[in-house]
Amino acid sequence: MAEQEYDKYLQYSRTKLMNHLTAFALHRLLVQQKCQFRVTSNVVELGNMEQNRQKRAR
């Protein structure tokens, strides 16, 4: 098997995409199961939150 160059940015973006897709799949499952409890499935990008917090601190 040939070695491939590891692209950390490509892996990071794929991981973020999988997190989003997992949250959407969880939401769809909860809707299909007609969950009796009030449950939400959220996707949060912490990088944006950190930047916003830094701006408010100035």
N, C-alpha and C positions, 0 to 999 in steps of 0.2 A: 504494500500500500504506500503510495507516494505521500510525502508530507505536504500539507497545505499550509499556507500562511494564515495565521490566526488574525482576524480583524476584530478588534475589541469593539469598535463602533457598530459593526454589523451585528455582532452578538448582542450588544446592548439593545439595539433597536428590535431585534427578534424577540428578546426577552420581554420588552415592553409590549410588543404586539401580543404575545402569548398571555400576558397578564390581562390585557383588555379582552381578548377572546374568551378567557376563562370567566371573567366577570359577566360578560354577555351570555355565555352558556348557562351560568348559574341563575341569572335572571330568568332566562327562558324556561329552565327547569322548574323554578319556583312558580312561575305563572301556569305552566302546564299541570303541575301537581295541585294547583289551587290551595297553596299553603294557607293554613288557618291563622298563622301569626303574621304580624306586620314586619316583614323582612325586606331589606333593601340590599342590593348588590352595587357597590360603588367602585369606581376606578379613580385613584388619586395619584397625581404625579407630584412627588415630593420636591422635585427640583424647582418647579414653579412656585410652590409654597415657600420654599426657602428664599427665593429671590424676592417675593412679595414681603416677607418678614424683614429682610434686610433693608428694603426700601423704606418701610415704616420706621425703622430704627434710626434712620438718618435725620 
